[in-house]
Amino acid sequence: MASGTGTEMVAPASEGTGIGALLPALALALAGLVALAGHALTRPGTPGQFLVLTRPGLHRAEVLDLVHAAGGGVIAFAALPGLSVALSGDDGFADRVRQRGAWLVLPAPGSLGCVASAVEGAR
């Protein structure tokens, strides 16, 4: 027996369920992460301090040798394989490290915690 109102309860169509609904938010989060990383890596750094990216399988002793042969010294190894922080006062240091096998050499950002403080205090 049907009621005489003629209205029926219908569930709304489930549009945009699943991973497709999250894509705009994921794209925005990824764009923000890329922008933050780009800003952190391109701002002026501490003079003579560099981020050195080498082949991830390279042993730390080999990285020390590579940086030392280019006229610098490693002051810290990052948690990511192949990434280290080096110091050098030589103008051609970045080019010499690249010639010896480093993939990327960038001026280190100014805020590397106590590493930057120790460098500033040593001057």
Secondary structure as the mmCIF struct_conf table of DSSP 4:
data_model
#
loop_
_struct_conf.conf_type_id
_struct_conf.id
_struct_conf.beg_label_comp_id
_struct_conf.beg_label_asym_id
_struct_conf.beg_label_seq_id
_struct_conf.end_label_comp_id
_struct_conf.end_label_asym_id
_struct_conf.end_label_seq_id
TURN_TY1_P TURN_TY1_P1 GLY A 4 THR A 5
HELX_LH_PP_P HELX_LH_PP_P1 ALA A 11 ALA A 13
BEND BEND1 GLY A 16 GLY A 16
BEND BEND2 GLY A 18 GLY A 18
HELX_RH_AL_P HELX_RH_AL_P1 ILE A 19 THR A 42
BEND BEND3 ARG A 43 ARG A 43
STRN STRN1 GLY A 45 LEU A 53
TURN_TY1_P TURN_TY1_P2 PRO A 56 GLY A 57
BEND BEND4 LEU A 58 LEU A 58
HELX_RH_AL_P HELX_RH_AL_P2 ARG A 60 ALA A 69
TURN_TY1_P TURN_TY1_P3 ALA A 70 GLY A 71
STRN STRN2 GLY A 73 PHE A 77
BEND BEND5 ALA A 79 LEU A 80
TURN_TY1_P TURN_TY1_P4 PRO A 81 GLY A 82
STRN STRN3 LEU A 83 LEU A 87
TURN_TY1_P TURN_TY1_P5 ASP A 91 GLY A 92
HELX_RH_AL_P HELX_RH_AL_P3 PHE A 93 GLN A 99
TURN_TY1_P TURN_TY1_P6 ARG A 100 GLY A 101
BEND BEND6 TRP A 103 TRP A 103
STRN STRN4 LEU A 104 PRO A 109
BEND BEND7 GLY A 110 GLY A 110
TURN_TY1_P TURN_TY1_P7 GLY A 113 GLY A 113
HELX_RH_AL_P HELX_RH_AL_P4 CYS A 114 GLY A 121
TURN_TY1_P TURN_TY1_P8 ALA A 122 ALA A 122
#
